[in-house]
Amino acid sequence: MAARPTGSDDARNAGTVVAPPFRSVAAAEAARYADTSDYVYARFGTAASRCTELAAARVLDATWAVTATSGTTAIDIAVSAVLLADPAAPKVIAVTEGSYVGSRRYFERVATLRGIEVVTVPFVPAGQDPAEFAAAVDRVRPRLVFTEAITNPFLAVADIAAMGGTGAVLVVDATAAPPPNPSTLALGADLVVHSATKYLCGHNDVLAGIVTGRADDYRNSCFDYRRLVGAVLDSASCDRLTDELTDVRTRFAAQVVTARRAADLLRAAPQVRQVWTAHGDDRVGALVTFELALAPGVDPRAHCERFLAATFPAVPFTASFGSIGTTVAFVGLLDRDLADRAVLRLSCGTEPWPRLAEILTKGLGAVANERGTSP
């Protein structure tokens, strides 16, 4: 029994059996919601990506969502969509201080190649006076302001409302503040991006990004730009992400509990100089960043590597975060500006706390002597 591929010549294959094209569950569900003309070419979008976008919009309290191949690609789509929507507007982008180094590199190396002027403006932490930020934005008059709901790696919680309403489009990276945190769109953002690789996925098995919005102002330009650059998320990743979005609230709530316990343990340890967490009035995080105390002459990287070696493989090293398994990163390896400090970022998971506490205590014991303390 022969089978012919879809699209082959009918006359040449007359009398053969046609094998039906594979359709995932996500694709089958999505087909109910959109015109099939949306899927004339896979680079434009697929039924599976449409299904993931519908699921993401529901979970993230958005009117619409656009999937992308990574978190950085999601930033690129959001920024480009805003500029494409009004090509005559000044190409000036304001990026708040303390933003993730990967995002800063995108703006410094990619946006500037397009003739976009990138300026740095003050970040507005929750509960603090936004006057300095407002003055800077008024002075440079950017088309777009980019900030983070919770900064990475030092976990400051942003006053989103204070940074909105300036006349510039406010684009917020909310990767570190997923549900059940309040919707960043509801707090005043115009567009919100997520590296879905992290908490939205939660299992380190998908590389993906998402752009969301409430008003339709930039929806079409987001989709148009994604079509132009071919940044649609593949169907297999869409299927996994659609499934994993269903329990993000439960997962993240458990991770927050672990983070609070880990922060308490680290604050009580003499080997730790400082601890940062994200626990604002309306948003919480599941990351804990901490700086190890250093004796004179001790190399920061070598000091951190002792901690990493003692906690591995139970707590693996990874530059990413958000998985249900606790991981750790040496921040100086990600951001050269911090290479002279013994700063580690702990991404807290959902494993039993007694076991994790034992592992962290072991790591602290491994760095005790270099600080001049006993384990």
N, C-alpha and C positions, 0 to 999 in steps of 0.2 A: 504494500500500500504506500503510494508516494504522497508527499505533501509539497505544496508549492508555497514559496514565500509570498506574503501579501504584497501586491503591487506588480507581480510578474505578469507576463503577457498571457492573456486568456487563451488565445488560439494555440500557442505553443504548449500550453499545459492542459489542454482540453482532456477531460476524463480523469484528471487527478483529483485527489481529495485536498480540500483547502484546510489548513491548520488555522484555527482561530487565534488571533493575536492575544498574547498574555495581558490580562487586566488585573491589577491588584485590587484588594478590597477598597483601598483609599480612592483609587481611580474610579471604581464603579460607583462609589458614593458621590464623588465630586461631579460625575456626569449629570446628576440630577439638577445641579445648581447653575450650570453655565452653558452658554452656547458652544457647540462643538467647533465653531470657527476660531475659538480661542486657542485650539490645540492643533492648528494646521501645520505648525512647525515646532519641534520640541524646544528650540531655543526661546520661543515666545512664552512658553508655559506649558504645563501638562495638567491632566486631570488630577494627578496625585498632588502636584504643588497647589492646585486650587483647593483641594480638600484640606491640606495642612494650613493654608491661609485662613480658611473658614474656622478651623479649630483654634488657631492662634488668636484670631480676632475675638472669639468668645472668651478664651482664657484670659486675655490681656485687656479686656474691656475696651476694645477698639471697634470702630466701624469697618475698618478694612485692614488687611495685612498683606505684605509682599515678602515671599521667601527669597533667600539669597544663599550663595555658596559659602559664606563665612560672615562673622561679625564685622570684619573690616569692609567686606563687600556691601553689607547693609549700610554702613556709614557712607560709603561712596555713592550708593543709590540715593540715600536721603539727601546728601549734599548736592549731588548732580541734579536731582529732581527739582530742588528749590531754585537752582541757577537756571535750569532749562525753562522753568515756568515763567521767568521774567528775564530774558537775555539782556535787556537794556539796563537792568539794575546794576549798581556797582558791585564788582566781584571782590568783596571784602568779607572775610570770615573771622569771627572772634572765637577763640578757644580759651576756656577758663583754665586758670592755674591748677596744677596738680592732676591733670587728666592722665589717663593711662599712657604709658610710653609708646605703645603700639599705635594708638590713635594719633599721638603727637607726630610720630614718624610719617603717618599717612599725610597729614596736613603739611608737614615740612617738605616732604619729598615728592608727593604726587600732586597735591592741590596747587603748589607753587609752579609746577611745570605747566599748568593750564593758565597761567597768568593771574591766579587768584592771590590776593594779598591776605596773608594770615597774621593776625595780631593776637597777643595774649591779654586777657582781661582778668580781673580778680574773680575768684570763686566766692559764692555766697553760702556759707554754712547756715544750716537751719538755726533760726533764732538770732542771727546777727544782722547788723545794719547793712543794707545793700547799697548805701550811698556811693561808696567807692566804685562798685560795679556799674551802677547807673551812670555815673560821671564818665567812666571809661567808654561805655557803649555810646553815650551821647557824643563823645568826642570823635570816635572813629566811625560811627554810623555803619555798622556791618549789615550785610544782607542776611546773615545767619549767625546765631550764637550756638556753639556746641559745648555741652557740659555733660556731667555724669550725675546720676541720681545718688550714687554712692561712689566716691572716688576709689581708685585702685592704684597704689596699695594701701594708702593711709586712711581710707574708710571714713572720710568726712561725709555727712549727710547733707545734701543740697537743699536749699530753699528754692524749689522750682517756681513757686508763685512769684517770688521776688525777682527772678530772672526773666520772667515772661512780661508781656505787655510793653516792651520797649520799642516796638516797631520792627524789630528783627525777628526772623523765624527762629524759634527755639527748638533745637534738636537735642534730645537727651538720650544718652546711653544708659539704659536701665538694667544692664546685664546682672549687676550685683543686687538688684532689688526686684526680684520676680514676685508673682503672687505667692502668698496672700497679702503682700504689701499693696497699699492702695495704687490704683492706676496712675502712672506718671502722666498720662494724657489728662486725666481728671484734675491733676494738680496744676496744670497750666502749660504743659509741653505741646508744641504743634506736631512734631513727629518724634517717635520713640524708636530706638533701635535696640536689639538684643543680639548678643552672640549666643545663639540657641545651642551651640556646642556645650554650654555650661549648664546652668540650672534648668533651663527649659527641657533639655535632653536628660541630663543628670546621670548618664551612664558612660560617658566618654566613648560613645560609639557612633556619633554623628558630628560632622563638620557642617555648620549651618548658621545663617543669620536671618533676622526678621526685621522688617520695618513696619510700624503701625501708625495709624492716624485715626482721627475722628471726623474732621471735615474732609470733604472730597477735593480740597484745593490742590493737593499734590499726589493724589492717588494715580491719576492717569500718567503723570510725568514719571512717577516711580516705575510703573509697569513699562512705559516706553523706553526708559533708560535701560532697564534690565533686558529688554528685548535686544537693544542695540549692542550690548556687551556680552550677551549670552550667559548671564549669571543665574539662570534658573537652577534651583536645587534638584538633584537627580531623584528619580521616583523612589528608589530604595530608601534613601535618607528621609524622604518625605513620609513614607510609610512608618518608619521607626519614630520619627519626631511626632507624628500625629498620635501614635499610641502613647508616647512618653509625656505628652502635654496633659494627659488625663489625670495624672497624679502629682503634678508639680507642686500643688499647694500642700499636700500631705508631706511630701518629701522635704520641702523647704522648711516647713514648720518644725520638723524633727531635727533638721540641720541647725536651725537657730538655737534650739535647746542645747545641742552639743557645743555650739560656739560659746554660749554663755558659761558653760561648765569649764571649757578649755581656757577661756579668758581668766576665770577665777583662779584656776590652777597656776597659770603662768604669772599672774600678778603676785601671787604668794611666793614665787620662787626667787631666791637671791641671785640666780644666774641670769635673770631677765631684767633689763634696764627699763623698758617701756612696753606697754601693750596698747594697741589701737583696736577698737571695735566700732561697729555701726549700729547704734541703738538710739535713734531719734524718737521724737514724740509720735511720728506717724509712719516711720519706716525702720526696719531692722535688717541686719545682714547675718550671713553665716560664715563670714571670713573673720579671721583673727590675725592681725599682723603684730609681730613682736620683735624687739631688738635685744639681742643678747648682750649682756655686760662684757666688756673686754678689759683684760689686764694690759698694762703697757707693753707694747711690742708684739702683741698677738695679732696675727693676720686675720682680718674679718672673714674672708672666704674659707680659710682653713678651719676657723672656729665653727662656722656654720656647717661645714662638711662633717665635722665630728658629730654634730647633732643629727644630720641627715643619715650618716652611716649607722648610728645607734637605733634609729627608728625604722630603717629600711629592713625588710620589704613590707612590714605591716602598714607603714605610712610612706608610700612611694613619693619620690620627687617628680613633679611635673610642673611645667610652666602654666598649664591650664588650671581651672578650678570648677567647682560645682557638682562634682560627682558624689554619689551616695557613699563612696568610700573616701575617708579622710586622706588628703594629700598635702604636700608641703613644697614650697618653692623658695629658693634663695633669691631674694629680690634683686640683689646686685648683679646677678647673671642676666636678668631681664632688662635692667635699667642701669647703664654704666654710671650715671650720676650718683647712684647709691652703692657703688662697688666698694667704697671705703667704710661701709657700715655693715654690721652683722645683723641684717634685717631679714626675717623669714615671714612668709605668709602661709598661714594654715587655712586650708579649705576644709571645713568640718563636714563629716558625713553622718551616717545614721547608725553606725555600729554601736554595740553596747558600750556605755561610758566606762565601766570599770576596766575593761580591756584597753581602751584608748588612753585612759589616765595612766595606766601602767606603762604604756609605750612612751608617752610624752615624758613621764618621770625618768624613764631610762635615758631618753635623749638629753634631758637636763643634767643627768648625772654624768654623761659623757663630756660635758663642757664645764663641769664644776671646777676642776683643777686649774684650767687656763684662766679662770677668773680669781683664783686664790681662795676658793671655798672648798669645803668637803662635800661629797655627794650625800 
